[in-house]
Amino acid sequence: MIEKITPPDLQQTDTLLSDLFKEVQKWEGSLAGGTKLGVGAEAINNLLETKVSFGNPKDRLILLTEETFKNSGTELNDIYKQQMRDQYEFYYMIFSVDLIPKAATRFWRLTCQLDFTPKGEQEPIVQAIFPTDKWRAVMNFGVGMDVSLNGNLDWIAGVDSSQLPAFTELLPGELKANVVNKDEFKGFITIPAFKYELGHPEILAVGENNSFCYWRIQDQELQKVGTAKFSIVFKVPKDTESINLEGIAWAEPKINWLAAEIGDVLKEIPFKFRSLLSQDAAASKLARVAVEKWTLNLPHRTIDS
């Protein structure tokens, strides 16, 4: 069974960073003989002021029906037609996480975890998520793409015709059919102009057929991500009026960057901090964290649909 990732505790990360700030400020102040923040204390303060926040998942929460696909010229798979008629309502949602770094703060990993409730017989089921690692080749190419769903509830991407030949040369065989010319793009647009301003991100995405999902994006220039957009298709038993959603997101700083900024006083600060700053795995203990809960009132079909 797939397990959730254990997120860092917001209060503990704030406390740890505040304690580290006080120690570094004390030693840098004694070296400089003044009250102005030194390089290390300023770096920690900037990290403390960095914000991770969520967009509103209610903004792009859309009911998916047979008509949704038919009107865009897409034939829905018979299995999903039957499920939509007899068992489930399907929904599409864009979920966004904003990383707003302060000054020259550097990050390397962003994790976003979503948990849908209630559990049990009325449990929501995640049908499809985007992006996943198989799309990394497209994202690494560095151009925007429009993302949509085909009749199998699988993702397809539309790119400019001038870019298509280069794309098809680079893509693995199983993905070639999912990348098409924008001018011939069928399907309603779920994410327009999707692009991360990163180098070569690694993406771990988990959660299909569960009631939770998560993404983990790694990149050495993660602070350039700005707004990370994620897409989810989920289904709920018919007659479900609302569901609950909890989101947890955290951005982990680059430990070697922080250790270098503190370098002048690194030998002076307590051992627990020196040990912390020698381990890449400790980045989660210094992460910037956002936690939020929503109740989503689900849109329903009109009588004539």
C-alpha positions in Angstrom: 0.0 0.0 0.0 1.3 3.5 -0.9 2.0 5.6 2.2 1.9 9.3 2.6 5.1 11.3 3.1 5.6 12.6 6.7 5.7 16.4 6.4 7.8 18.6 8.6 6.1 20.4 11.5 5.6 24.1 10.9 6.1 25.2 14.5 9.2 23.1 14.9 10.8 24.4 11.7 10.1 28.0 12.7 11.5 27.4 16.2 14.6 25.7 14.8 15.3 28.5 12.3 14.7 31.2 14.9 17.2 29.5 17.3 19.7 29.2 14.5 19.2 32.9 13.6 19.9 34.0 17.2 23.1 31.9 17.4 24.4 33.1 14.1 23.5 36.7 14.8 25.3 36.6 18.2 28.5 35.3 16.7 28.5 37.5 13.6 27.7 40.5 15.8 30.7 39.8 18.0 33.0 39.5 14.9 31.6 42.7 13.3 31.2 44.7 16.5 27.9 46.1 15.3 24.2 45.5 15.2 23.8 45.2 11.4 22.8 41.7 10.3 25.7 39.7 9.0 25.6 37.5 5.9 24.6 34.3 7.7 21.9 36.0 9.9 20.5 37.8 6.9 20.3 34.5 4.9 18.4 32.8 7.8 16.1 35.8 8.2 15.4 35.7 4.4 14.6 32.0 4.8 12.2 32.7 7.6 10.5 35.4 5.5 10.1 33.1 2.5 6.5 32.1 1.9 4.8 28.9 0.7 1.1 29.3 0.1 -1.8 27.7 -1.8 -4.1 28.9 -4.5 -7.8 28.3 -4.0 -8.8 24.8 -5.2 -12.4 26.1 -5.7 -11.3 28.4 -8.5 -10.9 25.7 -11.2 -13.1 22.9 -9.9 -15.0 21.5 -12.9 -17.6 18.7 -13.2 -16.7 16.3 -16.0 -19.5 14.8 -18.0 -19.9 12.9 -21.3 -21.0 16.2 -22.8 -17.7 17.9 -21.7 -15.8 15.5 -23.9 -18.3 15.3 -26.7 -18.4 19.1 -27.0 -14.6 19.2 -27.4 -14.6 16.5 -30.1 -13.4 13.7 -27.9 -15.0 10.3 -27.5 -15.0 9.1 -23.9 -14.0 5.6 -23.0 -17.1 3.3 -22.6 -16.0 2.3 -19.0 -16.0 6.0 -17.9 -19.2 6.6 -19.7 -20.9 3.9 -17.7 -19.3 5.1 -14.4 -20.5 8.6 -15.1 -24.0 7.3 -15.7 -24.3 4.8 -12.9 -21.7 5.2 -10.2 -19.6 8.3 -9.9 -19.4 12.0 -10.6 -16.0 13.0 -12.0 -14.3 16.3 -11.3 -11.2 18.1 -12.6 -9.2 20.5 -10.4 -6.1 22.7 -10.7 -4.2 23.0 -7.5 -1.4 25.5 -7.2 1.4 26.1 -4.8 3.2 29.5 -4.7 6.8 29.6 -3.6 7.8 33.2 -2.9 11.5 33.2 -1.9 13.0 36.2 -0.1 16.0 37.8 -1.7 18.6 35.2 -2.8 17.2 32.3 -0.8 17.9 29.0 -2.5 15.7 25.8 -2.6 16.1 22.4 -4.1 12.8 20.5 -3.3 9.1 21.2 -3.2 6.6 18.7 -1.9 2.8 19.0 -2.1 0.5 16.4 -0.5 -3.3 16.4 -0.8 -5.6 14.3 1.3 -9.3 13.9 0.4 -12.0 12.9 2.9 -14.3 11.4 4.0 -12.8 7.9 4.1 -14.9 4.7 3.8 -17.8 4.1 1.5 -18.0 7.8 0.4 -14.3 8.1 -0.2 -13.1 10.2 -3.1 -10.8 8.3 -5.6 -8.0 10.1 -7.4 -8.2 9.0 -11.1 -5.4 10.9 -12.7 -2.7 13.4 -11.8 -0.4 15.8 -13.7 2.5 16.2 -14.0 4.2 12.8 -13.5 7.7 11.8 -14.2 7.0 10.5 -17.7 6.3 14.1 -18.7 9.8 15.2 -17.6 11.2 14.9 -21.1 8.6 17.4 -22.4 9.1 19.8 -19.4 12.9 19.7 -19.9 12.5 20.9 -23.4 11.7 24.3 -22.0 8.7 25.4 -23.9 5.1 25.9 -22.9 2.4 23.4 -23.6 -1.4 23.2 -23.3 -2.5 20.2 -21.3 -5.8 18.4 -21.7 -7.5 15.0 -21.2 -8.3 12.4 -23.8 -11.1 9.9 -23.8 -9.2 7.5 -21.6 -8.7 10.2 -19.0 -5.0 10.3 -19.8 -3.1 13.5 -20.4 -2.3 14.9 -23.7 -0.1 18.0 -24.5 -0.4 20.4 -27.4 2.8 22.2 -28.6 3.6 24.6 -31.4 4.0 22.9 -34.7 7.5 24.3 -35.1 8.5 22.4 -31.9 6.8 19.2 -32.7 9.6 17.4 -34.7 12.2 18.0 -32.0 9.7 16.8 -29.3 9.0 13.6 -31.1 12.7 12.8 -31.5 13.3 13.2 -27.7 10.2 11.5 -26.3 9.9 7.9 -25.2 7.7 5.8 -27.5 4.8 5.5 -25.1 4.5 9.2 -24.9 4.7 10.2 -28.6 1.0 9.7 -29.2 0.2 12.0 -26.3 2.0 15.1 -27.7 0.2 16.7 -30.7 0.2 19.9 -32.7 -1.6 22.7 -30.9 -3.4 23.6 -34.1 -4.9 20.1 -34.2 -5.5 20.0 -30.5 -8.7 18.2 -29.5 -10.0 18.4 -26.0 -10.9 21.1 -23.5 -7.9 22.9 -22.2 -7.2 22.0 -18.6 -3.9 23.8 -18.1 -3.0 26.5 -20.7 0.6 27.4 -21.3 2.0 25.0 -18.7 5.7 25.5 -18.0 8.0 25.4 -15.1 11.0 27.8 -15.3 13.4 25.2 -14.2 16.4 23.3 -15.6 15.8 19.6 -15.5 13.4 18.9 -12.7 12.9 15.4 -11.3 9.2 14.7 -10.4 7.8 12.0 -8.2 4.0 11.8 -8.4 2.0 9.3 -6.5 -1.7 8.8 -5.7 -3.8 7.4 -8.6 -6.5 5.1 -7.3 -6.1 6.4 -3.7 -7.8 9.2 -1.7 -4.6 11.1 -1.4 -1.8 12.2 -3.8 1.5 14.0 -3.7 4.1 15.5 -5.9 7.8 16.0 -5.1 9.7 18.3 -7.5 13.5 18.4 -7.3 15.6 21.0 -9.1 18.8 22.8 -8.2 17.1 26.1 -9.1 13.8 25.4 -7.5 13.3 29.0 -6.3 12.5 29.8 -10.0 9.4 27.6 -10.0 7.2 30.6 -8.9 3.7 29.0 -9.0 3.7 25.2 -9.3 0.5 23.9 -10.9 -0.9 20.4 -10.4 -3.9 18.8 -11.9 -6.1 16.2 -10.4 -9.1 14.2 -11.8 -11.0 12.6 -9.0 -14.4 10.8 -8.7 -16.9 10.6 -5.9 -20.0 8.4 -5.4 -23.1 10.0 -6.9 -25.1 12.3 -4.7 -22.0 13.4 -2.8 -22.6 17.1 -2.0 -19.2 18.0 -0.6 -15.8 16.7 0.3 -13.0 17.9 2.5 -9.4 18.5 1.3 -6.3 19.1 3.3 -3.2 20.4 1.6 0.4 20.4 3.0 3.3 21.9 1.0 6.8 22.5 2.0 10.0 23.9 0.3 13.4 22.6 1.5 16.4 25.0 1.3 19.7 24.0 -0.2 21.8 23.0 2.8 25.1 23.7 1.1 24.0 27.2 0.3 22.9 27.9 3.9 26.1 26.4 5.3 28.2 28.6 3.0 26.3 31.7 4.1 27.0 30.9 7.7 30.6 29.8 7.0 32.3 32.6 9.0 30.8 31.4 12.3 30.0 27.8 11.5 32.7 26.5 13.9 31.3 28.7 16.7 27.7 27.8 16.7 26.4 24.8 18.8 27.1 21.3 17.6 23.5 20.5 16.9 23.4 23.2 14.3 26.8 22.2 12.8 25.5 18.6 12.5 22.3 19.8 11.0 24.0 21.8 8.3 26.2 18.9 7.3 23.3 16.7 6.2 21.3 17.2 3.1 18.5 15.1 4.7 18.1 17.8 7.3 16.7 20.2 4.8 13.1 19.2 5.7 13.8 20.4 9.3 14.4 23.9 8.0 11.6 23.9 5.4 9.0 26.5 4.8 5.7 24.9 5.3 2.0 25.7 4.4 -1.0 23.8 5.8 -4.6 24.5 4.8 -8.0 22.8 4.8 -11.0 23.3 2.6 -14.5 22.1 2.3 -15.4 21.8 -1.4 -19.0 22.1 -2.4 -19.2 20.0 -5.6 -20.8 21.4 -8.7 -23.6 19.2 -10.1 -25.3 18.6 -13.5 -28.1 20.8 -14.6 -31.4 19.0 -15.2 -31.1 19.1 -19.0 -27.6 17.5 -18.9 
